Amino acid sequence: MLTGQDESYEVVRRLAGGVALEQALDVTNPESWIGLDSGVRELARRRPELFHSNASPAGRRLKWDPDASVPTVTWSHEPGDAELALALCHPDGWIREAALDQAGRRPALLALVVVRCADWAGPVRARARAILAQAPVQRLGAQAALILRIGRRPRGDFARELLTGTLRAGPAAHIEALLGSGDRATARLAHRIAVERRLLPAARLARIAARHRDVAVQDLCADAALAALGDRTAEEFTQVLAPLLASRQPRVRSAGVTALHRAGRPADAEPYLTDRSAVVRACARWVLRQAGTDPAPLYRALCADPTVRPAAAAGLGECGFRQDTDLVRALLTHPAPGVRAFAVAGLRALDAVRVDDVRPLLHDPSAAVVRQATTALLPSADQVPKELLRGLLAEDRPRHQRIAAIRLLRALGVHAGI
């Protein structure tokens, strides 16, 4: 298998051999351009003879005089994109600068112009920045992922600030094009500017928050969606709250549940008392308390038959009292594994874990139950017989039981592996 550096060398070799730029590397991947630049530099360090005067793959057809008082570089022909790409990464600054004069007319090489904007040589850096500043906004946006990576380097702020300023002042369509970017930093920037410019309606912000995979975008859009509501109609609130409440992301659901208070709909928070997320359950309790409803009696009633809403046991543990311990403990033997798992979580919340009650659950067929039991027993691992734990390490045991035994044995200072 090739390492990253080996792959960069291969790209350099292919370009020097005349392979077309788009065939030698993935021109859509910012890491490919960064790898090309670092690959040429590393190759120059290891084999400097390749880069002496016109011996360089990028300089075979260059004419330059390094002994002149002001070295000059001229091209003996019209270089191709591949040759020019290598020249843009050349260890000699005069060659990089000369290559930039050609690259300004080559959209395919704009990525390397971005890289050179953070160049260690001032004249190269200045020339690259002048070229990038003239780039059309759509081409600048196409390099957003690379620009944001280069922006983390010393001297890399110019390209990042240029991109940000252009998006803030440019047509909304260019931001729209970046909202669906698969690059995390680009998506975050696009959504942040879209929110700043109020380009997205509240309902769309809510849908983005509910579906987007990035946590930062989820939080940004959920907060913006709720802030954009103001004094809206009940229907408009529903358009925003419905996707938030239905989201698979606990952070987004919690924002929606909390907003039920502002919407004057505290009763709608009741189903979220038994959400699978502790954060969402806490928000639901807060909304109900703001409306004067104590959630503890609701949890006690739900624990009478928690099959449909198994998290009731955990919720009662989170807001109940010591006298609720027996009600929660009785659910450790419930036939539904979800109820058993949440019952352990409820006992932990009540600080009422008894080793003798929880220890049998290490043999539970449910991985979720065993994980909860293991977490509950870790503070008292010395009270769990080592013979029992070693028995759980047997090859015929389910994997989740063996993992539980390893965790508890390690808590005792005994190292074991699967």
N, C-alpha and C positions, 0 to 999 in steps of 0.2 A: 504494500500500500504506500502511495506517495504521501509525504508530509506536505504541509502547506508551502514550505520553502521549496521543496522539490517541484511542486506544481508550478510555482512562480518561475523557476528555472526553465521548466519545459515550455512555458508560455514565451519566455524570452527567446529560447532556441527556435521556436516555431516562427515567431515574428522575424527573427534575423534570417530565417530560411526563406522568407517571402510569403509565408502563409497569411491570408487575409485577416484583418483585425477581428472581424466578427466570427471567424472560424478558429482563431487562436485562443480566444478567451470569451467568457460570458460577459458581453458588453452591458447587460442589464443588471449585473451584480456589482455593487460598489466595492465589495471585497476583492473582486478580480482586478480592478484598477489599482487599488492600494497594494495588492500583492505584486502586480507588475512593477510598480514603482520601487517597492522594497527589494524585489527580486533583482532588478538591474543594479541597484546600489550594492547589494550583497555580493553579486557576481563581480562587480568592479573591485570590491575589497579582496575577494579571494583570487581573482585572476586579473590583476591590473593591466597585464600586457594586452588584453583584449580592448582596452580603452585608451591606449596610447595613440594620440593623433588620429590618423585615418584607419587604424586597425580595428576600431570599434565596429560592431555590427551596425550601430546607429550612425557611424561616422565614416564608413568606407567611401562614401561619395561626397563627403563634406570637404570643403577647402577652408582651412583655418590656419592662422599663424600664431601659436602660443607665445612666440618670442617678441611679438610686436609690443610697443609701449601700451597700446590699447588693442588687445586681441580682437580680431574680427573673424566672423564666420560667414561664409557664403555657400550657397548650394550650387553644385555643378549641374543640377537637373531638377525637375519637379518631383519631390519625394512622394512616395505613396503613404497612405495612412499608417501602415505597419512600421515602416522605417521612421516616420515622424514620431510615432508613439514611443519608440525606443530612444529617439533623440530627446524627447521631452523628459525622459527619466535619466538621461546621461549624467554621470558624476561631475562633468565639467559644466559650470554655470553658464559659460559663454555659449555652449551648444544648446543648453536648455532654453536660454533666452532667444537664440536665433530660431529655434524650433517653434517658439511661441508666436513669432511673426507669421509663420506659415499656418499654425494651428488655429489662429483667429478666423481663418476662412474655412475651417473644417469642422462642421457640427459633430462629426463622429468622434472628435477628440476633445470635446468640451469637458469630459470627465477629468482628463489629465490637466486641463487648464485649472479646474477646481483644485486639484492636488497641488499644483504649483502656486496657488494663492497663499499657501502656508509654507512656501519654500524658505529655506534658511538663508538664501542669497537675496539681499534687498532688491537689486535690479530685476531679478527674475520674478520675485513676488509682485513688484509694482507693475510689471508688464502683464502678468497673468490677471491681476485685479482689474486693470484697465480693459482687458478683453472681456472678462466675465461681466463687468458692469454694462457692457453693450449687448449682452446676450438677450434674446427675446424671452419674455416671461415664461412661455410654455417650455422652452428648453431648460431654463433655470429650474422650473418645477420638476422636470424629468430627472434632474440630478439631485433632488432634495435629499435622498437617503445618503448619498456620498457627501454632500455639503454638510450635513449634520454630523457625520462621522469626522470629517476634517475639522469641523468647528470645535471639536474637543481637543485639538492639538494646540500647542503654542503657536501664535500667529494665525490661528484658524478662524478668528472671529469675523473677518471681513466677509467671507462667503456666506456665513450663517446670517449675519446681520443684513446682507444684501437680499438674501432669500426672504427673510422675515419681513423686511420693509416692503419688498415688492408684493408679497402676498397681502399685506395689510392695505396697500394702496391700489392694488390691481383689481381686475374684474373678478367677480365672485366665481365665475366658471372655473378659474384656475385653482381656487381653493376646493371647489367641488370635486375636481379631478383627483385631488390628493386625499380626500376623506376616506376612500376605500383602499389606501395604500397598505400593502402587506408589511411595510417597514414600520416598526413600532414608533420610532422617533418622528418619522414623517407624519404618521396618523395623529400623533399627539399634537404636533405643531399645527396641522391643518384644522383639527377640531378646536384647539385653543383660539386660533385666529377667527374661525367661524363664529365662535361664541362671543368673542370680543366685538366683532362687527355685526352681531345679531342677524346673521344670515339664515339661521335655521329656526323654524317655528317650534313652539314648545312640544307639540305632539311628536315631531320628528326627533327632537333631542331625546325624548323619553324612549322612543324605539331604538335609537342608537345605544343609549345607556343599557337597555335591556338585552341587547344582542351582541354588543362589541366584546371581543375577548380580552381587551386590555383594561386593567383595573383603573389606570389613570383616566382613560377616556370615559369609562363607566361613571366614575365620580364626577368628572367635569360636566358631562352631559346631564346626569341626573340632577345635579345642583342647578344647572342652568335652566333645565326644563321647569323645575319648581319655582325658580326665581322669576321666570318669564310669565308665570300665570297671573300674578297680581290679583285683582278682583275680577275673576272670570266667572262664567256661568258654570252650573253644575255639570253640564255636558262637556265643557272644555276641560274641567278638572278630570272628568272620567277619561277623556282621550289621553290625558297625560298619565294618570294614576294606573290605568289598566295595564299598560305594558310594563310599568315599573313593578307592580305587584305580581305580575306573571313571570318576571325574569327568573332565570335559573341562578343568577348571581346574588348571594345573600346581601352584599352591600347595596345593591340596587333595590332589592325588595325592602330592605330596612328604610331606605329613603322614601319609598312609596308609602310604607306603613306609617312612618312618622308624619307624612303629609296629610294623612287622614284626619289628624287633629285640626289642622288648618282648614281642611275642607268641611269641617263640621260633621264628619261621618265616623265617630268613634266606634260605633257598633260594627263597622266593617273590619275593624282590627281584631275582633274576637277570633276568627279562624287562624290568625297568625300567632296566637298564643302557643300553638303546637307546631310551629314551623320547625323544619329540621335544623335550622340555624339558631344558635343561642342569641346572636345579635338581633335577629329579627324578632325572636320571642321577647327580648327585653324591650324593643321598641313598641311592640304591641301592648305590653303591660303598661308602659308609660302613657300611651294614648288612652287606654282605659282608665287609668288613674286620674288623668287630667279631666276626664268626664265624670269622675266620682265613683267609678266602679273598681272594687277590689278584685284583682284577678285570682287570688288564692282560692276562694270558694268555687270559682269556675273550674279551676284545675282539679280540685277535690272531686267534683262531680264527674269530670272527664275520666279520672282515674278509676272510677267504678267500673268502666268498660272501655279501656283504652285501645282496643284492637284497631279501630279506625283511625284514631289519633294517638299513636304511640308516644309521641314526644310529651304528652301530658305529664308523665312521671318526671321527666327532666325539668319541665316548667315549674311543677310544684316544688321540686327541690330548690329551684333558683329563687323562689319567692315565699316558700312556706316556712314553717316553724318546726321545732324539734318534735312536737306532737304529731307531725305529719310523717315522721320517719317510718312507723309501722305500715302505713298505707303504701308508701313507696317500696319498702322492703318486700312486701307481699308480692310485688310484681316481678321479682327476680325469677320466679318459676312460671311466669306466664307462658302459654304455648307460642305466642308470637315472638320471634327473635328481636324484632324492632323494639317491642315493649321491654324485653329483658335488657337490651343495651341501654335504652334511655333510663331504665330504673337504676342501673349502676351509676349513670351520670347524675341522676337525681340525688342518690346517696352521697356522692362526692360533693355535690353542691351544698348539701346539708351537713357536711363533715360528719357523716354517720356511717362510714364504711366499717363493717366488721369482717375480719379476714375469713372467719368460718363460714359466713354467708356467701361471700364472693368467690372464694377459692374453687368451689365446684364448677364455676362457670369457665374455668380454664379448659375444661373438657368440652365446652359447648361446640356444636357443629357450625355455629354461625361465626364468621370471622369478625363481624362488627361487635358481637357480644364479647368475644375473647379480647379484642383490642381494648374495649372499655374496662373489662375486668383487670387486664394487665396494668393499665394506667392507674386504676384504683388501688392495686396491690403494691405498686412500686415503693411507696413510702414504708410499707411493712413487709418488704420482701424477706426479711430474716425470719418471719413467722410462717413462711411457706416452706414445707419440707423439701430439701434438695432432692430426695428420692423421687418425689412427685414430679419435679421439674425435669429430672433426668429421664424419667419415663416418657415425658412429653416429647423428648428429642428423638424417640424411636422413628425409624424410617417409615413405618406404616402410619404414623400420625399425620394429620392434615398439616399443611405448611403453616397455616396461621397459628396452630397450637405450638409448633416447634419454634416459631419466631417469638411467641409469648414466653416460652421457657428460656430462650436465649436472653431476652431483655431482663427477666427477673434474675437469672444467674449472674449476669453482668452487674446488676445492682448489688449483688453480694460479693463482687470481686472475682467471680469465676467466669473465665472466658470460654465460650463455646461457640460453635458455628454449625451451619447447616451443611 
